[in-house]
Amino acid sequence: MLRNWVYLIIFGFGALLLSASAPTPPCVQKPNNKHVNHLCAPSATLYVVRHAETDMNADGFVRGYSDIPLNANGRAQVMKLRQMIHGVPFAICYSSDIVRVQETAEILTEESGVLILEDQRLRARNPGSWEGKPVKEYKKVPDEMKRDVETNWSLTGRVFACFDEIVSEHPGKNVLIVTHGGVSRIVLAEVFDLQQPPEGVTVEQQIEIDEDGAYIKLIKCGEDWVIEDMVGICVRPWKKR
């Protein structure tokens, strides 16, 4: 009887170690669109980018709706991104109404003079009472305890409702969307149908976005959203255990 218990303990401990050391999924840098019907009606092509760095980003605080400008490093980051998308003939630009996003949009469209329209639905997640608090403290608290923080369901709903209107208003056109890192990640999570990462893995580790320039090239094909390309982005699709 004692021997059986010893075996069970050893087996259970081994299984725990195996679970804890589950391999990190490989980085996906290009979407697999082989299953997509490319004969769908022409859609607007959305180039989705996030704003560049502010002092609150650099210092590790929850930004949310705080109206803070880009810092010097942030402005340099936008110039690098502008070179990456140089040559794309944008018909229009949509931006969140938050200052750091507006400033990013203005720098990106400075040469082309493309019209910028603001839309509050492109704002970051509403952090509620966590606005301005340290990101490290925010990440320690389980999501179910953050009762006044906007849910994934709400954030996803308003962002894709905005996208739906944009593609219907600008068929066949290239549209620049300047928004926030959290919005970019919720778009990728939705289109890739990502599962919740394992405990101890942050969403920033699951979806890495290069701060020196990254974009998502997104179209709508029928009822499906399709990522045609993504640059400066690494997605790690963890599976549920």
N, C-alpha and C positions, 0 to 999 in steps of 0.2 A: 504493500500500500504506500509506504514511504517512498519507495523507488518511483512509483507512478507519479506522485506529487513532484518529485525532483525533476522528472522528465517534463511534466507540464510547465514547471517554472522556467526550465531552460528553454523549452520550445517557445513559450510566451515571450521571454526576454529577447530571444533571437528574432522573433517576428517584429517586436517593437523596434529593434535596431534596424531591421530591413526597411520598415516603414519610415523611420527617421532619416535614413540615408537614401531615400528614393532619388533617382537621378534627376537632375535639372533637365527639362525638355530642351531640345535644340532651338536655336533662335530662328524664327521665321521672318525673313526680310522681304519676301516677295509673295503676294497672294496667289493661291491656286484657283484659277477661274475656269478650269476645264469643264465644269458642270453647268456653266452659265450659258443661257441662250443669247448669243450676241446678235440675234436678228430682231431684238426688241426695238421699239421706237426710240429715236435719238433723244437723249436726255442732256440736260446741262451737265457739264463736268465741274465738280466742286473740288477746289484745292483748299484743303483744311489745314490751317497752321495755328500754332499757339503763340501767345505774346512772348516777348523776350524777358530778360531778368530785371527784377527790381531789387531794392535793398531788402525788402521783406522776404523775397525768395532766398537771397544770399544768406540772410540771418536766420532762416528756418522758422518763419512764422506763418500761420494760416492767413492767406490774403483775402479770400472771399470777395466781398464787394468793396474792400478798401480802395479808395481812389489814390493810388500812388504812381508816380511816373517811372519810366525806365531809368536805370542807372547807366553809367558810361559803358559798362560791359554789355548791358542789354542792347544799347544802341548799336554797338559793334556786331552783336549777334544778328540783329535785323539786317544789317548791311550784307552779311554773308548769305542770309536767306534770300535777300533780293537778287543776289547774283545767281542763286540756284534756280529761281523761277523766271529769270530774265528771258525775254523772248516769248513767253506765253501771252497771247493776246486776250487779256481779261476784258470782259464786257462791263463788269461792275464788281464792287467789293462790298461784302456785308461784314459788319464788325459788332462785337459786344459794345455796350455803351460805357464800359469801365475805362478809365484814363489810360492805363498801361496797354490796353488792347487798341484803343484809338490811336495812340502814338505809334504803335507797331504798324497799324494799317496805313497811317499817313506816310511813314518812311517807305513802306513797300510800294506805295502807289505814287510816290513823289515824282518819278520820271514820267510815268504814263499819264498822270492826271485823271485816272479812273475815278468815277464817282463812288463815294463811300456812304453806305446807308447803315444806320445803327439799328440793332434789334436786341431787346433785353433777353430774348429767349436764348441768345448765344452767351449769356453770362455763365460764370463758374457755378458750381454747386453752392447753394446757400448754406454757409456753415453755422448759422444761428449764433448761439452764445460763444462759439469757439472762434469767432472772428478775432484776429490779432493775437491769439494764444500760440504757444510753441507747438510746432508740428509733432515733435517727439511725444508730447503729452497727449495730443489728439489721437495718435496711432496706438497708444496704450489702452485706450478705452474701447470696448466692444461696440460695434455699430448699433446694436439694439439699445445701448445705454445713451446714445446721442439722439435724444428724442426730438430736438428742435433742428436737426440737420436734415437738409433735403434728401429724399430717398433716391436710389438709382432709378426707380420707376418714374418718378416725377422728372428727373433730369433727362432721362432718355426720351420721354414723351415730348417735352417741349422742344428739345433740340431737333428731333426728327420731324416734328410738325413744321418747324421753321424750314428745314431742308426741303420738305415736300412742296412748300409754297415757292421756294426759290427755283427748283427745277421746273415747276409748272409755268413760271413767269419768264424763264430764260432758256427755252429749249434750244439745244445745239450750241449753247454759248459756254465759254469758260468763266467761272465765277470764283473769286477769291473769298474765302471765309476765314476771318481772323478772330480767334476765340481763345480759350484757355486750355491748359494741359489736361485738366480733368474732363473737359468736353471731348478732346481728342481721344482720350482713353476710353470714354464711355462709347464713342462711335466704334472704335476698334473692338471693344468687348462685345458689342451688339452684332457687328458684321461677322466676326470670327466665332460668335457663339461661345465665348470663353466661360469656363467654369470658375467658381471661386477658388483661388489658389490655396495651397495647404497653409496651415497655421504657421506663422513665422515668416511667410513670404508676402511682401508688400505689393500693392498694385504697380508701384514704380519698377519693381523687379520683374513683374509679369509683362509689363509693357514699358519698354525703355524708349525714350524720345530724346534724340540728340539736341542739346540746347544750342548748338552752333548751326542749326538748320535742319528742319524736318518738315515733311508735308504728307498728307493723305490725298490721293487722287481718287475721287468717289463719284460714281454714277448710279442712277436708278434704272434698273432693267425690269420692266413690268412692275411687280410688287416688291422686288428684291433690291436691296442696296448692295452694290458690288464695288470692291476696292480694285481699281484698275492698276494702281501702283502705289507704293509708299517708299519714301526716301528718308533715311536717318531714323528709322524705327525698327525695333526688334520686339517681336511678340513671342512669348513663351507659353504655349497652350497646355498648362497643367490639366490633368484629368482628375475627376473626383476619385477619392480612395474608397 
